[in-house]
Amino acid sequence: MASLDTAEPQAVFRDDAGVLAIALAGSWSAECAPRIEALIEEIGERIKQASRATLDLSAVARLDTLGAYVLNRLKTEREEEGAAVEIVSRQPEHAVLLAEVNIHDTEVAPPVQHFGIVSVLVNIGRAVVRFGRDMVGGAMFLGEVIVGSAGVVLGPRKFRGPSLVNQIELIAFNGAPIIMLISFLVGCIVAQQGIFQLQQFGATPFVVNLTGILILRELSVLLTSIMIAGRSGSAFTAEIGSMKMREEIDALRVMGLDPIEVLVVPRILALIISLPILTFISSMSGLTGAALVTWLYGGIGVDTFLARLQSVITWQHFAVGLIKAPFMAFVIGLIASIEGLAVKGSAESLGRQVTASVVKAIFMVIVVDGLFAMFFASIQF
């Protein structure tokens, strides 16, 4: 004889003063899905004819998510057709499960968008609000990073040296080849275009001034930062976000570890150390490409190129790019960590935050570069 938990689902119909009373019994669970679907169709037809009905789940021995879902779906569909359906039960756990299913099953239809000045203003307002929230959240997270860094400084035993070395290897050592290649090609392109334009005025030798100053002050650090934002920043967001999805960050907190000290501080510090190194490599690669092109297209020998470069370039030009690199690294690491910790429990959320991390990091890198350009221009550095 089957137990109550595995009994076939049943439905008993009776007329109660003009209201269709339906008493359910048995197991309304996934194991009995075919029988449940057949009963739901029959109950739905009966409710159509009666227009008022009560579903009594008091005798149901087992109710799982599937059973609660089909009952909630039946109630919603019949109410949309004008019928009045009530689900009752003397077992409180049934009410809790039905309420949860109703919350997660409800889909709010998005409002119809009509193009117009009001919609444009609404979208602008929402964008401003999101920007303000991002700025406030960034400031709060910056404070947490500063506190975490202070904790590492005051308690050196908390610092994770192997993690720092591993991140430097991933960022600087593994990223050096692509940085060198991109910088070399960009140096070639800038020198080639400079030669073609300056030779119209008989000023071809000045291409050395153009490429030297442009690469050392702007291009090397900007290209390196953008590449690191797309390569390492996205990796940071994906790593931290996947840990957030698997609740590993919550596990760290339960173990008494601060995720900021364990995950964020070593990554940001590794970026601050690695980006100036990669910027220097990028500058040398860009100047090498420029020297090669000026020799091939401009007839300027390598010795002449180096001699003129030495007479034009001062230590200030070399220092500007290196000074900007740690600040850009800090911004990239901060944004990547914020977006990683903002990941929810779905793969869609992870992809959205990784995309936002790269876009925001590149945008802020360009903003920081512009601010530094204005600052150095104002102090004539």
Stockholm file with secondary structure:
# STOCKHOLM 1.0

chainA/1-381         MASLDTAEPQAVFRDDAGVLAIALAGSWSAECAPRIEALIEEIGERIKQASRATLDLSAVARLDTLGAYVLNRLKTEREEEGAAVEIVSRQPEHAVLLAEVNIHDTEVAPPVQHFGIVSVLVNIGRAVVRFGRDMVGGAMFLGEVIVGSAGVVLGPRKFRGPSLVNQIELIAFNGAPIIMLISFLVGCIVAQQGIFQLQQFGATPFVVNLTGILILRELSVLLTSIMIAGRSGSAFTAEIGSMKMREEIDALRVMGLDPIEVLVVPRILALIISLPILTFISSMSGLTGAALVTWLYGGIGVDTFLARLQSVITWQHFAVGLIKAPFMAFVIGLIASIEGLAVKGSAESLGRQVTASVVKAIFMVIVVDGLFAMFFASIQF
#=GR chainA/1-381 SS CCCGGGSCCEEEEEEETTEEEEEEEEEESGGGHHHHHHHHHHHHHHHHHHSEEEEEEEEEEEECHHHHHHHHHHHHHHHHTTCEEEEECSCHHHHHHHHHHHHHHCCCCCCCCCCSHHHHHHHHHHHHHHHHHHHHHHHHHHHHHHHHHHHHHHCGGGCCHHHHHHHHIIIIITTHHHHHHHHHHHHHHHHHHHHHHHGGGTCGGGHHHHHHHHIIIIIHHHHHHHHHIIIIIHHHHHHHHHHHHTTHHHHHHHTTCCHIIIIIHHHHHHHHHHHHHHHHHHHHHHHHHHHHHHHHHSCCCHHHHHHHHHHHCCHHHHHHHHHHHHHHHHHHHHHHHHHHHTCCSSHHHHHHHHHHHHHHHHHHHHHHHHHHHHHHHHTTC
#=GC SS_cons         CCCGGGSCCEEEEEEETTEEEEEEEEEESGGGHHHHHHHHHHHHHHHHHHSEEEEEEEEEEEECHHHHHHHHHHHHHHHHTTCEEEEECSCHHHHHHHHHHHHHHCCCCCCCCCCSHHHHHHHHHHHHHHHHHHHHHHHHHHHHHHHHHHHHHHCGGGCCHHHHHHHHIIIIITTHHHHHHHHHHHHHHHHHHHHHHHGGGTCGGGHHHHHHHHIIIIIHHHHHHHHHIIIIIHHHHHHHHHHHHTTHHHHHHHTTCCHIIIIIHHHHHHHHHHHHHHHHHHHHHHHHHHHHHHHHHSCCCHHHHHHHHHHHCCHHHHHHHHHHHHHHHHHHHHHHHHHHHTCCSSHHHHHHHHHHHHHHHHHHHHHHHHHHHHHHHHTTC
//
